[in-house]
Amino acid sequence: MNDLLLRACRRQPVERPPVWLMRQAGRYLPEYRAVRSRHDFLTMITTPELVAEVTLQPVDRLGVDAAILFSDILVIPMALGQTLSVEEGTGPVLDPPIRHAADLQRLHSFDLNALRFQLDAIRLTRRSLEGRVPLIGFTGGPWTLASYMVEGRSGREWRAIRRLAAESPETVHRLLDRLADAAGRLLVAQAEAGAQALQVFDTWVSMLAPGDFEVFALPYLARVVRTARSTGAPVIVFVPGAGWILETVAEETGADVISLDWHIPPADARSRLAPFDVAYQGNFDPAGLYAPPGTIRSRVEAMVEAFGSRGYIANLGHGVLRDTPVEHVQEFVAAVQSCIAAAPLRTVL
């Protein structure tokens, strides 16, 4: 098996940095659009055969060094009893939203059987991969999940969750406690089903002031990561837009890998995270994939050179944008995989 990703996560020697992309199975791929034209999104993520098909598409097309399960972080709110729908032009909608303490009583106890489809999909995907590359499982961080559950949909200002945290912090803590338990248990189940690495996306902690981050996000995120690490699978944490808390996240969560957005210069990230013995992932600007192939290649070479060849996973600073040319994504992957073979990088300890 190509185990470059797993070795890089553990800061072990590698022949070259591995490469994969967040949202690598998505709308920019014609193969994905063909499947999507026949099935709605919820059918796709709840049907193991479709999950396996879509998960393997970028492995077959791009030759990436890892597959990430095709799913959605909002399966946890769905398992807790909220109705998940996807509206064109709006995105995911959770109904009814959590706006008061009494609304928590409507939620179900978390039952992994409600997400059996995802665990079956992991088993089927592992069989379909035939050992070619590792499979990454994932979940949303508790604060991010709570934000969607309270808001009811994606937001810009996220006023509903911030207002509830200010007016009734005990309500938000009760919700976060349930979500930390659910997310941790799901990651353990994913690993037991066959996921070989695990990523936690806490996308919306960037909205929080430092004091609120310490109170509402960090303890619950750390709990999820500690639970996931008990499986022995390496754990990646991604907190985009929150570069000011890199050290805190690394120290308090104990994550194996810190994934970086494109706002953080590689030298800065390496300097700040050096005391914590973590690997790095990222941090190419997804909009950079609109550039001509030659420019993509030169920027990739500079990025990989800056991060070094040990404990580094080449990736984007967020997900692939839906109108990205497939050929440009292929160039990104090929640039990572070829520039090292032509000129091995210095090892950065």
C-alpha positions as CSV (number, residue, x, y, z in Angstrom):
1,M,0.0,0.0,0.0
2,N,1.0,3.6,-0.6
3,D,1.4,4.6,3.1
4,L,3.1,8.0,2.5
5,L,0.2,9.8,4.3
6,L,0.3,7.6,7.4
7,R,4.1,8.0,7.7
8,A,4.0,11.7,7.1
9,C,1.3,12.1,9.8
10,R,3.7,10.4,12.3
11,R,6.7,12.4,11.1
12,Q,8.4,9.3,9.8
13,P,10.8,9.4,6.8
14,V,9.1,9.5,3.4
15,E,10.4,9.5,-0.2
16,R,8.3,12.6,-0.9
17,P,5.4,14.4,0.8
18,P,2.0,12.8,0.2
19,V,-0.7,14.9,-1.5
20,W,-4.4,14.8,-1.3
21,L,-7.0,17.6,-1.4
22,M,-9.9,18.6,0.8
23,R,-13.2,18.3,-1.1
24,Q,-11.3,16.3,-3.7
25,A,-14.4,14.3,-4.5
26,G,-16.8,17.0,-5.7
27,R,-18.4,19.1,-8.3
28,Y,-15.3,20.0,-10.3
29,L,-15.1,16.4,-11.4
30,P,-17.2,15.4,-14.4
31,E,-17.5,11.9,-12.9
32,Y,-19.1,13.4,-9.8
33,R,-21.5,15.5,-11.8
34,A,-22.6,12.4,-13.7
35,V,-23.5,10.7,-10.5
36,R,-25.1,13.8,-9.0
37,S,-27.3,14.1,-12.1
38,R,-28.9,10.8,-11.2
39,H,-29.1,11.1,-7.4
40,D,-29.8,13.8,-4.9
41,F,-27.0,14.7,-2.4
42,L,-28.6,12.9,0.6
43,T,-29.1,9.7,-1.4
44,M,-25.4,9.9,-2.4
45,I,-24.1,10.2,1.1
46,T,-26.4,7.6,2.6
47,T,-25.9,4.9,0.0
48,P,-22.7,2.9,0.6
49,E,-22.2,2.0,-3.1
50,L,-22.5,5.6,-4.2
51,V,-20.2,6.7,-1.4
52,A,-17.5,4.2,-2.5
53,E,-17.9,5.2,-6.1
54,V,-17.5,8.9,-5.5
55,T,-14.7,8.5,-2.9
56,L,-12.6,6.6,-5.4
57,Q,-13.2,9.0,-8.3
58,P,-10.3,11.4,-7.4
59,V,-8.0,8.4,-6.6
60,D,-8.6,7.1,-10.1
61,R,-8.5,10.4,-11.9
62,L,-5.8,12.3,-10.0
63,G,-3.6,9.6,-8.4
64,V,-3.7,11.3,-5.0
65,D,-2.1,9.6,-2.0
66,A,-5.2,9.3,0.1
67,A,-8.9,9.0,-0.2
68,I,-11.3,10.9,2.0
69,L,-14.7,9.4,2.7
70,F,-17.5,11.2,0.7
71,S,-19.9,12.3,3.3
72,D,-20.9,15.4,5.3
73,I,-20.3,16.7,8.8
74,L,-24.1,17.3,9.2
75,V,-24.9,13.6,9.5
76,I,-24.4,14.0,13.3
77,P,-27.2,16.6,13.6
78,M,-29.3,14.3,11.4
79,A,-28.7,11.4,13.7
80,L,-29.7,13.5,16.7
81,G,-33.1,14.2,15.1
82,Q,-32.8,17.3,13.0
83,T,-34.1,17.0,9.5
84,L,-31.3,17.6,6.9
85,S,-32.1,18.9,3.5
86,V,-30.1,20.5,0.7
87,E,-31.6,23.5,-1.1
88,E,-30.2,24.8,-4.4
89,G,-28.6,28.2,-3.8
90,T,-28.8,27.8,0.0
91,G,-27.0,24.7,0.8
92,P,-27.7,22.4,3.8
93,V,-30.6,23.2,6.0
94,L,-31.3,21.8,9.5
95,D,-34.8,21.9,10.8
96,P,-36.0,22.8,13.3
97,P,-33.1,24.9,14.6
98,I,-32.0,24.9,18.2
99,R,-32.9,28.4,19.6
100,H,-33.9,27.7,23.3
101,A,-33.0,25.3,26.1
102,A,-36.3,23.5,25.6
103,D,-35.3,22.7,22.0
104,L,-32.6,20.4,23.3
105,Q,-35.4,18.0,24.5
106,R,-36.4,17.3,20.9
107,L,-33.0,15.8,20.2
108,H,-32.5,12.1,20.2
109,S,-29.8,10.2,22.1
110,F,-26.9,9.6,19.7
111,D,-27.1,6.1,18.3
112,L,-24.4,4.9,15.9
113,N,-27.0,2.7,14.3
114,A,-28.5,5.9,12.8
115,L,-25.2,6.3,10.8
116,R,-24.8,2.6,9.9
117,F,-24.8,3.7,6.3
118,Q,-21.6,5.6,6.8
119,L,-19.8,2.8,8.5
120,D,-20.9,0.3,5.8
121,A,-19.6,2.8,3.3
122,I,-16.2,2.8,4.9
123,R,-16.0,-1.0,4.8
124,L,-17.1,-1.1,1.2
125,T,-14.7,1.7,0.2
126,R,-11.7,0.0,1.9
127,R,-12.5,-3.1,-0.1
128,S,-12.8,-1.2,-3.3
129,L,-9.5,0.7,-2.7
130,E,-7.7,-2.7,-2.5
131,G,-5.0,-1.2,-0.4
132,R,-3.9,1.4,-3.0
133,V,-4.0,4.4,-0.6
134,P,-5.2,5.0,3.0
135,L,-8.8,6.1,3.7
136,I,-9.5,9.2,5.8
137,G,-12.6,9.5,7.9
138,F,-13.8,12.8,9.4
139,T,-16.3,14.7,11.4
140,G,-17.1,18.3,12.3
141,G,-15.8,19.9,15.5
142,P,-18.4,20.5,18.2
143,W,-18.6,24.3,17.8
144,T,-19.0,24.0,14.1
145,L,-21.8,21.4,14.4
146,A,-23.5,23.5,17.1
147,S,-23.3,26.5,14.8
148,Y,-25.2,24.8,12.1
149,M,-27.7,23.3,14.5
150,V,-28.6,26.6,16.1
151,E,-28.4,28.7,12.9
152,G,-30.3,26.1,10.9
153,R,-28.1,26.7,7.8
154,S,-24.8,28.3,6.9
155,G,-24.4,31.9,7.9
156,R,-22.1,34.8,7.5
157,E,-22.4,36.4,10.9
158,W,-23.7,33.4,12.8
159,R,-25.8,35.6,15.0
160,A,-28.1,32.9,16.3
161,I,-25.3,30.7,17.9
162,R,-23.4,33.8,19.2
163,R,-26.6,35.2,20.7
164,L,-27.5,31.9,22.4
165,A,-23.9,31.6,23.8
166,A,-24.2,35.1,25.2
167,E,-27.8,34.8,26.6
168,S,-27.8,31.2,27.7
169,P,-24.3,29.8,27.8
170,E,-25.4,26.7,29.8
171,T,-27.6,25.7,26.8
172,V,-24.8,25.9,24.4
173,H,-22.5,23.9,26.8
174,R,-25.2,21.2,27.0
175,L,-25.3,21.0,23.3
176,L,-21.6,21.0,22.9
177,D,-21.2,18.2,25.4
178,R,-23.6,16.0,23.4
179,L,-21.8,16.9,20.2
180,A,-18.3,16.1,21.6
181,D,-19.6,12.7,22.7
182,A,-21.2,12.0,19.3
183,A,-18.2,13.2,17.2
184,G,-15.7,11.2,19.3
185,R,-17.8,8.1,19.2
186,L,-18.3,8.4,15.4
187,L,-14.5,8.8,14.8
188,V,-13.8,5.7,16.9
189,A,-16.5,3.8,14.9
190,Q,-15.0,5.1,11.6
191,A,-11.6,3.8,12.6
192,E,-13.0,0.4,13.7
193,A,-14.8,0.2,10.3
194,G,-11.5,0.8,8.4
195,A,-10.6,4.5,8.3
196,Q,-6.9,4.8,8.7
197,A,-6.6,8.5,9.5
198,L,-9.1,10.9,10.9
199,Q,-9.7,14.6,10.4
200,V,-11.7,17.0,12.5
201,F,-13.0,20.1,10.7
202,D,-13.8,22.9,13.2
203,T,-14.4,25.4,10.5
204,W,-16.3,28.1,12.4
205,V,-14.2,28.6,15.5
206,S,-12.8,31.6,13.6
207,M,-15.9,33.6,14.5
208,L,-15.0,33.4,18.2
209,A,-13.1,36.0,20.3
210,P,-10.1,34.4,22.2
211,G,-11.9,34.2,25.5
212,D,-15.0,32.6,23.9
213,F,-12.8,30.1,22.0
214,E,-11.2,29.0,25.3
215,V,-14.7,28.5,26.8
216,F,-16.9,27.2,24.0
217,A,-14.6,25.5,21.4
218,L,-11.3,24.3,22.7
219,P,-12.3,22.0,25.5
220,Y,-14.8,20.1,23.3
221,L,-12.5,20.0,20.3
222,A,-9.7,18.6,22.5
223,R,-12.1,16.0,23.9
224,V,-13.0,14.8,20.4
225,V,-9.3,14.6,19.3
226,R,-8.3,12.7,22.5
227,T,-11.1,10.2,21.9
228,A,-10.1,9.7,18.3
229,R,-6.4,9.3,19.1
230,S,-7.3,6.4,21.4
231,T,-7.9,4.3,18.2
232,G,-4.2,4.6,17.2
233,A,-5.1,6.3,13.9
234,P,-3.4,9.7,13.3
235,V,-5.7,12.7,13.8
236,I,-5.6,15.9,11.7
237,V,-7.2,19.1,13.1
238,F,-8.3,21.9,10.8
239,V,-9.3,25.3,12.2
240,P,-9.3,27.6,9.1
241,G,-9.2,31.3,9.7
242,A,-7.9,30.9,13.2
243,G,-4.2,31.1,12.8
244,W,-3.9,33.1,16.1
245,I,-4.6,29.9,18.0
246,L,-2.3,27.4,16.3
247,E,-0.1,26.8,19.3
248,T,-3.1,26.4,21.6
249,V,-4.8,23.9,19.3
250,A,-1.6,21.9,19.0
251,E,-0.9,21.8,22.7
252,E,-4.4,21.3,24.0
253,T,-5.7,18.7,21.5
254,G,-2.5,16.6,21.1
255,A,-3.4,16.3,17.4
256,D,-0.8,14.5,15.2
257,V,-1.3,16.9,12.3
258,I,-2.3,20.6,12.1
259,S,-3.9,21.5,8.8
260,L,-3.2,25.1,7.7
261,D,-5.1,27.6,5.6
262,W,-3.4,29.9,3.1
263,H,-3.1,32.9,5.4
264,I,-0.2,31.4,7.4
265,P,3.3,31.5,5.8
266,P,5.0,28.1,6.0
267,A,8.0,29.5,7.9
268,D,5.7,31.1,10.5
269,A,3.8,27.9,11.0
270,R,7.0,25.8,11.3
271,S,8.5,28.2,13.8
272,R,5.3,28.4,16.0
273,L,4.5,24.7,15.9
274,A,8.1,23.4,16.3
275,P,7.8,22.8,20.1
276,F,4.8,20.5,19.6
277,D,6.2,17.8,17.4
278,V,3.3,17.9,15.0
279,A,3.1,17.3,11.3
280,Y,1.8,20.1,8.9
281,Q,-0.8,19.9,6.2
282,G,-1.7,22.5,3.6
283,N,-1.7,25.3,2.7
284,F,-2.1,26.2,-1.1
285,D,-4.8,28.8,-1.7
286,P,-7.6,27.0,-3.6
287,A,-8.0,30.1,-5.8
288,G,-4.4,29.5,-6.9
289,L,-5.7,26.5,-8.9
290,Y,-7.2,29.0,-11.4
291,A,-3.7,30.0,-12.4
292,P,-2.0,28.7,-15.5
293,P,-0.4,25.2,-15.0
294,G,3.2,26.6,-15.1
295,T,2.3,29.0,-12.3
296,I,0.7,26.3,-10.3
297,R,3.8,24.1,-10.6
298,S,6.2,26.9,-9.5
299,R,4.0,27.8,-6.5
300,V,3.7,24.2,-5.5
301,E,7.5,23.8,-5.6
302,A,7.9,26.9,-3.5
303,M,5.4,25.6,-0.9
304,V,6.9,22.2,-0.6
305,E,10.4,23.6,-0.4
306,A,9.2,25.9,2.4
307,F,7.6,23.2,4.5
308,G,10.3,20.6,3.9
309,S,10.0,16.9,3.3
310,R,9.5,15.5,6.8
311,G,6.1,15.6,8.6
312,Y,4.4,17.5,5.7
313,I,1.3,16.6,3.7
314,A,0.7,18.7,0.6
315,N,-2.9,19.9,0.4
316,L,-5.0,23.0,-0.1
317,G,-5.8,25.6,2.6
318,H,-9.4,24.7,2.2
319,G,-11.6,22.7,-0.3
320,V,-11.4,22.5,-4.0
321,L,-13.6,25.2,-5.5
322,R,-16.4,23.9,-7.7
323,D,-15.4,25.5,-11.0
324,T,-11.7,24.6,-10.7
325,P,-10.4,23.1,-14.0
326,V,-9.7,19.4,-13.5
327,E,-6.5,19.7,-15.5
328,H,-5.2,22.3,-13.0
329,V,-6.0,20.0,-10.0
330,Q,-4.1,17.3,-11.9
331,E,-1.2,19.7,-12.3
332,F,-1.1,20.4,-8.6
333,V,-1.0,16.7,-7.7
334,A,1.6,16.0,-10.4
335,A,3.8,18.9,-9.3
336,V,4.0,17.6,-5.7
337,Q,4.7,14.1,-6.8
338,S,7.3,15.0,-9.5
339,C,9.3,17.8,-8.1
340,I,10.5,15.8,-5.1
341,A,11.6,12.9,-7.4
342,A,13.6,15.3,-9.5
343,A,15.3,17.1,-6.6
344,P,14.9,15.7,-3.1
345,L,14.1,18.3,-0.5
346,R,16.1,19.2,2.6
347,T,14.8,17.4,5.6
348,V,13.5,19.8,8.2
349,L,13.7,18.5,11.7
